């Protein structure tokens, strides 16, 4: 009698253990399935955002912003809005010429949208001492693997004025959201290009000599040229 009870108790415990084991396996399988589904969703989202990004929405200036921008362009060049009118000969003079230029972030993006084919491919952001860009580059259909797709490139450029010279330094370039190693950029990341190359004859020395001040603020670029 006692032996039968022991066998029955053992069988019950064995069934309970088996059921718990099956339940544990089922939960593990369910967890794996959920993780796989979440991973797939995240992968598809990341691919749509970074690997195959959509075109940017071009900036559309309001009527007031258009008037302000036109006034600035007219100050830079009185022939800007002449349309089809013929040019009138006139004596060259720098008297009263504008040497300080101010453009807002929206004005820059507005000009890109209006006057170039980069309207939906390039977007500029201005923040303190930093100009950032997002660029979409369509790949040739014959390009291996990604032919016909669009590459998303982002970059940051430090712009400021310090100790009598402009500071221009590449903060980095990312491809599909992945920063490109400094070694692949020739080691120029975070290097002041004017300070590094401005002592030699060439572009950076000439560029530095012509700039009296350069300042990037949140949404605003200001450049003052020397005489």
Beta strands, then each sheet from edge to edge (+ up, - down):
strand 1: 100-104
strand 2: 122-127
strand 3: 130-138
strand 4: 150-162
strand 5: 165-175
strand 6: 178-179
strand 7: 211-217
strand 8: 220-225
sheet 1: 1+ 8- 7+
sheet 2: 2+ 3- 4+ 5- 6+
end
